[in-house]
Amino acid sequence: MRSDSAGYQAEVVKLCDEFKAKYTITARKDEAVLKTVRSIAAKSWKRYASPAYPNRPTELAETVLQSFDALSRLQQVTGRAQ
């Protein structure tokens, strides 16, 4: 399942987890997300050849972000930067 930031909701993530779905959800760039992405070490970022943007240099890194306050367990978030 793939979603834009409209899917960045606790209930959507919970359902994806319950159904063991493979999913990616774009997170809103709120302060918690930006702080977490900024804390990723430079050596952790890997080049990614985006089929949607073949001429745009893109990198991926993975981290863990505590999200959705009391509803959550630790959610893994993939941060992307150009």
C-alpha positions in Angstrom: 0.0 0.0 0.0 1.3 3.5 -0.8 -0.2 6.7 0.6 0.6 10.3 0.7 0.5 12.3 3.9 -3.3 11.8 4.2 -2.5 8.2 5.3 -0.2 9.4 8.1 -2.7 8.4 10.8 -2.5 6.0 13.7 -5.5 4.0 12.5 -4.1 3.6 9.0 -0.8 2.4 10.3 -2.5 0.1 12.8 -4.6 -1.6 10.0 -1.5 -2.0 7.8 0.3 -3.7 10.7 -2.7 -5.9 11.6 -3.0 -7.1 8.0 0.8 -7.5 7.7 0.7 -5.2 4.6 3.8 -3.9 3.0 3.3 -0.1 3.0 4.9 3.3 2.7 3.3 6.4 4.0 4.7 9.9 3.4 4.8 11.7 6.8 3.9 15.3 7.3 7.1 17.3 7.8 6.2 18.2 11.4 8.9 19.2 13.9 9.2 15.6 15.3 9.8 14.1 11.8 12.2 16.8 10.8 14.2 16.5 14.0 14.4 12.8 13.6 15.5 13.0 9.9 18.1 15.7 10.8 19.6 13.4 13.4 20.4 10.6 10.9 24.2 10.3 10.4 25.5 11.3 7.0 27.0 7.8 6.5 23.5 6.2 6.9 22.1 7.8 3.8 22.1 5.6 0.7 21.7 6.7 -2.9 18.3 5.7 -4.4 17.5 5.6 -8.1 13.9 6.8 -8.2 12.0 5.6 -11.2 9.6 8.5 -10.8 12.5 11.1 -10.9 15.4 9.5 -12.7 17.3 12.8 -13.1 16.9 13.9 -9.4 19.5 12.7 -6.9 17.7 11.0 -4.1 18.9 9.4 -0.9 17.2 7.1 1.6 17.8 6.4 5.3 15.8 4.5 7.9 15.2 5.4 11.5 12.7 4.9 14.2 10.3 7.6 15.3 7.9 7.5 18.2 4.7 8.7 16.7 1.0 8.9 17.3 1.5 9.6 21.0 -0.1 7.2 23.4 -1.5 4.9 20.6 1.8 3.9 19.3 4.5 1.4 19.5 7.7 2.5 17.8 7.0 3.1 14.1 9.7 2.8 11.5 9.9 5.8 9.3 11.9 6.1 6.1 13.3 9.6 5.7 14.0 10.9 2.2 16.2 13.8 1.2 17.4 15.3 -2.0 
